[in-house]
Amino acid sequence: MCPRIKCPCEGKILFSAENDNFLPMAGDEGTGSKETLISDLTRVRFTNLDKIMYPPLYVTKKEVITYYIRVAPRLLPFLSDRPVTMHRFPDGTGGEDFYEKDAPQGTPEFVKIFSHYSGTADREVNFVVCNNLDTLIWLANLASLEIHITLSKTGAYESPDLLLFDIDPEPPLSFDDVIDVSFVVREHLEDTGILAYVKTSGKKGLHIVVPLHAGYRFGEVREFAHHIGKNIAKDTSHVVSEFPRSRDPGTIFVDYLQNAQGKTMVAPYSLRGTPAATVSMPLQWDELKRGVRAEDFNIKTAISKKEEPWGGIFDNKQKIGK
């Protein structure tokens, strides 16, 4: 039987579908022929559920919330204890959007807040931390289609536990070329004994992520990632490792610059504000083949995966060094 998702505060079923009174989670079968009905049994009070969030697909806010509830068992471990940046689309992807780091006015009491001084803003920023299902539902109800996370946790904000390579192409190069370069990055990491994980960005590129042992500083992690990029660029003419060349036509930038305190990456399983309602999708390396496209992984297809491609990632912490 599919697992039941209950409101943490009331112990009641959050959704009902047909006669089953539960909502299938990621990897389970669909909810049946009848429409899934959103009840009012969570601490979140829903608004504008019929608003169209993705006009090309006629995807409503209700469907966005449904997606995030179904993917919660896989998504929440990546959000846990990490400051969140919201990318909100109040009127859907056809309207204006904005990023929001501060918890907005009216944030409910069940949402955890992490306050940290920002030198850039010259004040304390009150970050949302999504540690429970109610907070995830609340974010979705705010039309935060995208959820971005820091590479460190609140308990050790100055020390990253994730390393990120962000790999994007410049035309006329394509996603297939990004796939090829990603395997080169993987090979270089494996040559130093490092296990890496890959996901789509949900847009034009790929993210390669390495879980790290505790104790590293952002500077040394960034230097290590830069070192890998420079080595690849020496041998591969269309790969660049320096930001000033990152927009050169026909190049692929192995971006190491997000490895800095306060910088973020889009969370695994987060939706993206794209016309195709794509998802930043974790993959097994053997799934990553020429012909795969970011659009293959979207709000309709991402839930159907039976296995967690990044299962055990936080049990496989790596050591880095030149």
C-alpha positions as CSV (number, residue, x, y, z in Angstrom):
1,M,0.0,0.0,0.0
2,C,1.2,3.5,-0.7
3,P,2.3,5.6,2.3
4,R,0.0,8.1,3.9
5,I,1.0,11.7,4.3
6,K,-0.6,13.2,7.4
7,C,-0.6,16.7,8.9
8,P,2.1,16.7,11.5
9,C,0.0,18.7,14.0
10,E,-3.3,17.0,13.6
11,G,-2.5,13.4,12.5
12,K,-5.2,13.7,9.7
13,I,-4.9,12.6,6.1
14,L,-3.9,15.6,4.0
15,F,-5.3,14.4,0.7
16,S,-7.9,12.0,-0.4
17,A,-8.1,10.2,-3.8
18,E,-11.1,8.2,-4.9
19,N,-11.8,5.8,-2.0
20,D,-8.3,5.4,-0.8
21,N,-7.7,8.5,1.4
22,F,-4.0,8.7,0.7
23,L,-1.7,10.3,-1.8
24,P,0.9,8.1,-3.6
25,M,4.4,9.2,-3.1
26,A,7.3,9.3,-5.6
27,G,7.7,6.0,-7.3
28,D,4.2,4.8,-6.5
29,E,1.3,4.4,-8.9
30,G,-1.1,7.2,-9.8
31,T,-4.0,8.2,-7.6
32,G,-6.8,6.7,-9.8
33,S,-9.3,8.1,-12.2
34,K,-10.9,10.6,-10.0
35,E,-9.5,14.0,-9.2
36,T,-7.3,14.4,-6.1
37,L,-9.0,16.7,-3.7
38,I,-7.1,19.0,-1.5
39,S,-8.5,19.1,2.0
40,D,-8.0,21.8,4.7
41,L,-6.3,19.5,7.2
42,T,-2.8,21.0,7.1
43,R,-1.7,24.1,9.0
44,V,-1.3,25.8,5.6
45,R,-4.3,27.7,4.4
46,F,-4.5,27.4,0.6
47,T,-5.1,30.3,-1.7
48,N,-5.9,30.5,-5.4
49,L,-5.6,26.8,-6.1
50,D,-7.0,27.1,-9.6
51,K,-4.5,29.8,-10.7
52,I,-2.6,28.7,-13.7
53,M,1.1,28.4,-12.9
54,Y,2.4,27.0,-16.2
55,P,0.2,28.6,-18.9
56,P,1.6,26.4,-21.8
57,L,0.5,23.2,-19.9
58,Y,-2.4,24.7,-18.0
59,V,-0.8,23.4,-14.7
60,T,-2.5,24.9,-11.7
61,K,-1.2,25.8,-8.3
62,K,-3.1,22.8,-6.9
63,E,-1.1,20.5,-9.2
64,V,2.2,22.2,-8.1
65,I,1.3,21.6,-4.4
66,T,0.3,18.0,-5.3
67,Y,3.7,17.5,-6.9
68,Y,5.6,18.8,-3.9
69,I,3.7,16.7,-1.5
70,R,4.2,13.6,-3.6
71,V,8.0,14.2,-4.0
72,A,8.4,15.3,-0.3
73,P,10.0,12.0,0.9
74,R,12.8,12.5,-1.6
75,L,13.1,16.2,-1.5
76,L,12.9,17.0,2.2
77,P,16.3,15.3,3.1
78,F,18.0,17.8,0.7
79,L,16.2,20.8,2.2
80,S,16.7,19.8,5.8
81,D,18.6,22.4,7.9
82,R,19.5,24.4,4.8
83,P,18.6,28.1,4.3
84,V,16.3,28.4,1.3
85,T,16.0,31.0,-1.4
86,M,12.5,31.2,-2.9
87,H,12.0,31.9,-6.6
88,R,8.4,33.0,-6.6
89,F,6.0,33.3,-9.5
90,P,2.8,34.9,-8.0
91,D,1.0,35.0,-11.4
92,G,2.6,31.9,-12.9
93,T,5.5,31.7,-15.3
94,G,3.7,34.1,-17.6
95,G,4.0,36.9,-15.1
96,E,6.7,38.6,-13.1
97,D,8.9,36.6,-10.9
98,F,11.3,37.4,-8.1
99,Y,13.8,35.8,-5.7
100,E,13.3,36.1,-2.0
101,K,15.7,35.2,0.8
102,D,13.9,36.8,3.7
103,A,10.9,35.1,5.3
104,P,8.0,37.2,4.1
105,Q,5.6,39.0,6.4
106,G,3.0,36.6,7.8
107,T,5.3,33.6,7.9
108,P,3.6,31.0,10.1
109,E,5.1,29.9,13.4
110,F,5.7,26.4,12.3
111,V,8.3,27.6,9.7
112,K,11.9,27.5,11.1
113,I,13.9,30.7,10.6
114,F,17.7,30.9,10.4
115,S,19.0,34.4,10.9
116,H,22.5,35.3,9.6
117,Y,24.3,38.6,9.0
118,S,24.8,39.4,5.3
119,G,27.7,41.7,4.4
120,T,26.1,42.4,1.0
121,A,22.8,43.5,2.5
122,D,24.5,44.9,5.7
123,R,21.8,43.4,7.9
124,E,20.6,40.1,9.2
125,V,18.7,38.0,6.7
126,N,15.9,35.7,8.1
127,F,16.1,32.6,5.9
128,V,13.3,30.0,5.7
129,V,14.5,26.5,6.6
130,C,12.2,23.8,5.2
131,N,12.4,20.9,7.7
132,N,8.9,19.6,7.5
133,L,6.0,18.9,5.1
134,D,3.9,21.9,6.2
135,T,6.7,24.3,5.3
136,L,7.1,22.7,1.9
137,I,3.4,23.0,1.2
138,W,3.5,26.6,2.4
139,L,6.4,27.4,0.0
140,A,4.4,25.9,-2.8
141,N,1.3,27.8,-1.8
142,L,3.4,31.0,-2.0
143,A,4.0,30.1,-5.7
144,S,7.7,29.4,-5.0
145,L,7.9,27.1,-8.0
146,E,11.7,26.9,-7.5
147,I,13.4,26.1,-4.2
148,H,17.1,26.9,-4.0
149,I,19.4,25.7,-1.2
150,T,22.8,26.6,0.2
151,L,25.7,24.2,0.0
152,S,26.1,24.3,3.8
153,K,23.7,23.7,6.7
154,T,22.7,26.1,9.4
155,G,24.8,24.3,12.0
156,A,28.0,24.9,10.1
157,Y,27.1,27.7,7.7
158,E,30.8,28.5,6.9
159,S,31.6,24.9,6.1
160,P,30.1,23.4,2.9
161,D,28.9,19.8,2.9
162,L,28.3,19.8,-0.8
163,L,30.6,20.7,-3.7
164,L,28.9,21.9,-7.0
165,F,30.0,21.9,-10.6
166,D,27.5,23.9,-12.7
167,I,28.0,23.0,-16.4
168,D,26.2,25.0,-19.0
169,P,26.7,25.3,-22.8
170,E,26.9,28.4,-25.0
171,P,25.4,28.0,-28.5
172,P,25.8,26.4,-30.9
173,L,26.8,23.7,-28.3
174,S,23.9,21.7,-26.9
175,F,22.8,19.5,-24.0
176,D,24.6,16.5,-25.7
177,D,27.9,18.4,-25.4
178,V,27.2,19.1,-21.7
179,I,26.6,15.4,-21.2
180,D,30.0,14.7,-22.8
181,V,31.8,17.2,-20.6
182,S,30.1,15.9,-17.5
183,F,31.5,12.5,-18.0
184,V,35.0,14.1,-18.4
185,V,34.4,15.9,-15.0
186,R,33.3,12.6,-13.5
187,E,36.4,10.8,-14.9
188,H,38.8,13.5,-13.4
189,L,37.0,13.2,-10.0
190,E,37.2,9.4,-10.1
191,D,40.9,9.7,-10.8
192,T,41.3,11.4,-7.5
193,G,39.1,8.8,-5.8
194,I,36.0,11.0,-5.6
195,L,32.4,9.7,-6.1
196,A,30.1,12.3,-7.8
197,Y,26.4,12.5,-8.4
198,V,24.7,14.2,-11.4
199,K,21.3,15.9,-11.9
200,T,19.8,18.1,-14.6
201,S,19.6,21.8,-13.7
202,G,16.1,21.7,-15.2
203,K,17.3,24.3,-17.8
204,K,20.2,24.0,-20.2
205,G,22.8,22.3,-18.1
206,L,23.8,19.7,-15.6
207,H,24.9,19.8,-12.0
208,I,27.6,17.5,-10.6
209,V,27.5,17.3,-6.8
210,V,30.0,15.8,-4.4
211,P,29.0,15.2,-0.7
212,L,31.8,16.3,1.6
213,H,33.2,15.4,4.9
214,A,32.8,18.0,7.6
215,G,35.4,20.7,8.2
216,Y,36.1,22.1,4.7
217,R,36.1,25.9,4.1
218,F,34.4,27.3,1.0
219,G,37.7,28.7,-0.2
220,E,39.4,25.4,-0.4
221,V,36.4,23.7,-2.0
222,R,36.1,26.4,-4.6
223,E,39.9,26.1,-5.3
224,F,39.6,22.4,-5.8
225,A,36.6,22.7,-8.2
226,H,38.5,25.4,-10.1
227,H,41.6,23.1,-10.3
228,I,39.5,20.3,-11.9
229,G,38.0,22.8,-14.4
230,K,41.4,24.1,-15.4
231,N,42.8,20.7,-15.9
232,I,39.9,19.8,-18.2
233,A,40.2,23.1,-20.1
234,K,43.8,22.3,-20.9
235,D,42.9,19.2,-22.9
236,T,39.4,20.2,-24.2
237,S,39.3,23.2,-26.5
238,H,35.6,24.0,-26.1
239,V,35.8,23.9,-22.2
240,V,36.6,27.1,-20.3
241,S,37.4,27.4,-16.7
242,E,37.5,31.2,-16.2
243,F,34.4,33.4,-15.8
244,P,35.4,36.1,-18.4
245,R,35.2,33.4,-21.1
246,S,32.0,31.8,-19.8
247,R,29.8,33.5,-22.5
248,D,32.1,32.8,-25.4
249,P,30.1,31.1,-28.3
250,G,30.7,27.4,-28.6
251,T,32.1,26.9,-25.1
252,I,31.1,25.1,-22.0
253,F,32.0,26.7,-18.7
254,V,32.8,24.3,-15.8
255,D,31.5,26.8,-13.2
256,Y,33.1,26.5,-9.8
257,L,32.0,29.9,-8.5
258,Q,28.8,28.8,-6.7
259,N,31.1,27.2,-4.1
260,A,30.9,30.2,-1.8
261,Q,29.1,31.0,1.4
262,G,25.5,32.0,0.8
263,K,25.5,30.9,-2.9
264,T,22.9,28.4,-3.8
265,M,21.9,25.7,-6.2
266,V,18.4,24.6,-7.2
267,A,17.4,21.8,-5.0
268,P,17.1,18.2,-6.4
269,Y,13.5,17.6,-7.4
270,S,12.7,21.3,-7.4
271,L,10.5,22.5,-10.2
272,R,11.8,25.2,-12.6
273,G,10.0,28.2,-14.0
274,T,10.2,26.9,-17.5
275,P,7.4,26.5,-20.1
276,A,7.7,22.7,-19.8
277,A,7.5,22.7,-16.0
278,T,10.9,20.9,-15.8
279,V,12.4,19.5,-12.7
280,S,16.0,19.5,-11.5
281,M,16.2,15.7,-11.7
282,P,18.8,13.5,-10.0
283,L,20.0,10.7,-12.3
284,Q,22.1,7.6,-12.3
285,W,25.1,8.1,-14.5
286,D,24.0,5.3,-16.8
287,E,20.8,7.2,-17.5
288,L,22.7,10.2,-18.9
289,K,23.1,9.5,-22.6
290,R,23.1,11.6,-25.7
291,G,19.5,12.3,-26.7
292,V,18.4,12.9,-23.1
293,R,16.8,16.3,-22.6
294,A,16.0,18.5,-19.6
295,E,12.3,18.5,-20.8
296,D,12.2,14.7,-20.3
297,F,12.0,15.3,-16.5
298,N,9.0,17.4,-15.6
299,I,6.1,17.8,-13.2
300,K,4.3,14.9,-14.9
301,T,7.1,12.4,-15.3
302,A,9.5,13.0,-12.3
303,I,7.3,11.2,-9.8
304,S,7.2,8.0,-11.7
305,K,10.8,7.0,-10.9
306,K,10.8,3.9,-8.8
307,E,14.2,4.3,-7.2
308,E,16.0,7.2,-5.7
309,P,19.0,7.9,-8.0
310,W,20.9,9.6,-5.2
311,G,20.1,7.1,-2.5
312,G,22.7,7.1,0.2
313,I,24.4,10.3,-0.9
314,F,24.8,11.6,2.6
315,D,26.4,8.3,3.7
316,N,29.0,8.7,1.0
317,K,30.9,11.8,2.1
318,Q,34.1,12.4,0.2
319,K,37.5,13.9,0.9
320,I,39.0,16.3,-1.6
321,G,42.5,17.6,-2.4
322,K,44.7,18.3,-5.3
